Amino acid sequence: MEWLELLQTYDKHLEQVQDAIEGKRVWPGPFDVPAPNTQMPTSLRSYAEDLMNRTAELSVALREKMAVCRQVLEQSKQRSPDGRVVLVDVKA
């Protein structure tokens, strides 16, 4: 696989990650495509930097979503005064 193809494949992976964070699809799993054994052409540097920035943005969005889920799980452990479990219905 050449660098351009790798970056395009990663770009598609990030689209799947974004869709998963937004609840539109299941989590795509890790991106485990090996990098080429050659140096990345300088002409692709801007594209690669854009993908890195997008990765960082999605990382923040995922952490926020995880914080909401963690809060919901903590609240779901609460019980009412009569001992019943309090159920919380939230779409994170």
N, C-alpha and C positions, 0 to 999 in steps of 0.2 A: 504494500500500500504506500502510495506517495503522500507527501505532506498535504497537498490540497485536498485529496480524498479523505485523509484523516481528519482535517479540520472540518470538512463538510459533514462527516459522520458524527463528529463531536457536536456540531451545531444542531443536528437533528436530535441527538441525545438530549441536549439542553431543552429543546422544544418539548420533548417527552417529560422531562423533569418538571418543567413549568406547568404542563397540563396536569401532572400528578399532584403538584402542590395546590393547584386550583380545583382538584377533585374531579377532573374530566377523564382520568384514566388511572390505571394501576401504576405503581412505582416501577420504572424501567430497570432498576438494578444498577450495579456499578458500570462505569465505562472502563472496559478492560482491553481496549484495542492497543496493541503495541505500536510505539512510534517507529518511524523508519530509521534505519541505521545511517542516515545521512543528515547533514546539517539542514535546518529549515531555511528555505530561500528567504532573503530579506524582503522580497516582494509580498510575502505572506505575513509579515510581522504585524501589520495593522489589523488584519483579520484575526490573528491569534490573540492580540491584545483585546480586541472587542469581545472575543469569547471568554477571555479571563475575567473581564469586567462583568460580563453577564453571569458567569459562574459565581462571582462574589455576590451579586445582587440576589441570585437564587438561593445562595447560602443564607443570606439574611432573611429572606422570605420563609425558608424552611425552618430556621430557628424560631421565628415568630409563630409559625403554625405549631411547632412542637411545644412552645410555651403555652399556647391556648389548650392544647391537648393535655398537657401536664396539669394545668389548672382544673380542667374538667374532670380528670381522673381523681384529683385530690378532693374535689367537691363531691364526687360520686361516692366517696368513702364515708361521707357524713350521714348521720342518722337523725331522724326526727325525734322529738321528745319521747314518743312512745316506742322507740327502738326500731322503727321501720327504716329501711335504706332509702335515702333520698336519691331519686333518679334525676339526672340532668340530661336533657335532650338538646344537644348543641351541634350545629354543623360548623366545624372549625374551618 
